[in-house]
Amino acid sequence: MPKEELLQFEGLVTEILPDARYRVQLENGHELVAYTAGRMKKNRIKTLAGDRVTVELSPYDLEKGRLVFRHKDERGPPATRPPQRAQFRRR
């Protein structure tokens, strides 16, 4: 199998680990440790526990992976903030 052929799976982030790593449970029940891809770091995409993600795996080591995509929530639009109170200036 050529080096370029990576396996892609969807999973759920279950835990945030130190050193920018995440514990991810795949749809088939397999758990692995994944790190954030450079493109996600560059664009400052934050990943939290409970997020759905796409993970790339090497066929040689199925215990480690790389987060390549964070799926958007299917929830509605974010709740609107209450209006801010007027700021008072000191004289």
BELBELCOR-V573899 format. One record per pair of residues at least 4 apart in sequence whose ideal C-beta (glycine too) atoms are under 7 Angstrom apart, sorted by the first residue. I is the first residue (numbers start at 0). GAP is how many residues later the second one is. Records with the same first field share a line. If there is no record, write none. Layout:
I: GAP, GAP
This chain:
0: 4, 58
5: 50, 51, 52
6: 50, 52
7: 46, 48
8: 17, 18, 46, 48
9: 17, 42, 44
10: 13, 14, 15, 16, 42, 44
11: 12, 13, 40
12: 9, 11, 34, 35, 36, 37, 38, 40
13: 9, 10, 11, 35
14: 7, 8, 34
15: 6, 33
16: 4, 5, 6, 16
19: 15, 16
20: 12, 13, 14
21: 12, 25, 45
22: 8, 10
23: 8, 10, 29, 31, 41
24: 4, 6
25: 4
31: 30, 31, 32, 33
32: 30, 31
33: 21, 31, 32, 33
34: 31, 32
35: 4, 5, 11, 31
36: 29, 30, 31
37: 4
38: 4
39: 5, 27
44: 25
46: 4, 6, 20, 23
50: 19
51: 19
52: 14, 16, 17, 18
53: 14, 15
54: 10, 11, 12
55: 9, 10, 12
56: 5, 8
